[in-house]
Amino acid sequence: MNNIFIDVDYAQIYKHGQKIGGDVFLLSRNPESSQIVCTLSDGLGSGVKANVLASLTAHMAHKLSFSPISLSHSAEIIMNTLPVCKERKISYSTFTIADIHYKENMSNINVRLVEYDNPLSLRFSGSQKVTWDREKNELQRKNAFKKEIVQYSSFNMEIGERLIMFSDGVAQSGLGKSLPLGWRNSGVEAFVSELISKQPDISSRELSAAIVQKANSLDGMCSKDDITAVVVYI
């Protein structure tokens, strides 16, 4: 009997004072095609406008991920569809897509990852950080003031490994308060490693909640941005 399960969950706190979030996470499982798609999008700003932009991006990414189109081509379509802020000359939304494929017996779990302007995802085997190669692709869009970088990678995940995705509300928590440069990826990495060492079997729900709660505490329990963390656990 196969006892392997891909545990995916997330936690989120809205920016203080907001009743709707500008971060959007979508999860879909398709047992027929042995595929799981996780999409995290962060809309520019906060509130309703950011939510609409992030929702548009996340749903577009989700649909394209289940289509025959390659993930790299899908990312280009999303980028070319997203509007550019006229004042700041940056994209109205960022995204991270984890397209997970596996065999019927849950062997050969492959992750194809696309990252655009969100903090880079983290990967752990137990409590140890795992590094992997990413391919960078520059894209110059009309009205954007600079070339934008979309990063692609593909890797296999084994039992006991975790993939962690999060919005900049996590990486930048504590900025100007408890931490001059914010929590940053290095701080998140150290926190997650220590927590997994103490609780090796911690679930995706518990781990994502712990990350979000820690980020909020660094903001003095008054979140300066939408805070979202996603965990994929084999």
Order of alpha helices (4+ residues) and beta strands (2+ residues): beta-beta-beta-alpha-alpha-beta-beta-beta-beta-beta-beta-beta-alpha-alpha-alpha-beta
